[in-house]
Amino acid sequence: MVQAKVTQAGSQLKVEGIFNAPQMTVFRAYTDDTLLKQWWSPDGWETTTSQMDFREGGQWFYIMTCTDPESETYGQTSSGLTTYSEIKAPESYQFTDAFTDEAGNINEAMPLLKGSYQFESLGTQTKVINITELNSPEEVKQLLDMGMIEGLEGTWRKLERLLMTLTD
């Protein structure tokens, strides 16, 4: 199982994990809408809306819905809008990510995330490195207090299961 290594330095958050799949397969799982919506949500949630234009200047709008009837958040949604600023397939991409309402309007009360994903080939494995820049250490704390790491770990478990079914 992938273990997320998380480090914080001021207003920067770095998350790393190693997946048992080649670089191109992992990159494709992050950038192909039909694959991404299969795993991009924490345990008990599903990505129910996903519209992606993966190119520099393109955007990805998604809505996640809690589908676990045992959860206190059952039926709740969480939405986001990612804008891609630089793509170097299959090594990396840079983005901004904003919390939105279900219509895609940016929630100004929530942090705007500026970051990158790097996909480092380790032969039959791939190291994923996500670096996120926020405006302050307080915004990092806000995300961590919202359960970002727990959500990420659940999301990566789903990704790990999906990668076992894919071949390049």
Rosetta blueprint (number, residue, H / E / L):
1 M L
2 V L
3 Q L
4 A L
5 K E
6 V E
7 T E
8 Q E
9 A E
10 G L
11 S L
12 Q E
13 L E
14 K E
15 V E
16 E E
17 G E
18 I E
19 F E
20 N L
21 A L
22 P L
23 Q H
24 M H
25 T H
26 V H
27 F H
28 R H
29 A H
30 Y H
31 T H
32 D L
33 D H
34 T H
35 L H
36 L H
37 K H
38 Q H
39 W H
40 W L
41 S L
42 P L
43 D L
44 G L
45 W E
46 E E
47 T E
48 T E
49 T E
50 S E
51 Q E
52 M E
53 D L
54 F L
55 R L
56 E L
57 G L
58 G L
59 Q E
60 W E
61 F E
62 Y E
63 I E
64 M E
65 T E
66 C E
67 T L
68 D L
69 P L
70 E L
71 S L
72 E L
73 T L
74 Y L
75 G L
76 Q L
77 T E
78 S E
79 S E
80 G E
81 L E
82 T E
83 T E
84 Y E
85 S E
86 E E
87 I E
88 K E
89 A L
90 P L
91 E L
92 S E
93 Y E
94 Q E
95 F E
96 T E
97 D E
98 A E
99 F E
100 T E
101 D L
102 E L
103 A L
104 G L
105 N L
106 I E
107 N L
108 E L
109 A L
110 M L
111 P L
112 L L
113 L E
114 K E
115 G E
116 S E
117 Y E
118 Q E
119 F E
120 E E
121 S E
122 L E
123 G L
124 T L
125 Q E
126 T E
127 K E
128 V E
129 I E
130 N E
131 I E
132 T E
133 E E
134 L L
135 N L
136 S L
137 P H
138 E H
139 E H
140 V H
141 K H
142 Q H
143 L H
144 L H
145 D H
146 M L
147 G L
148 M H
149 I H
150 E H
151 G H
152 L H
153 E H
154 G H
155 T H
156 W H
157 R H
158 K H
159 L H
160 E H
161 R H
162 L H
163 L H
164 M L
165 T L
166 L L
167 T L
168 D L
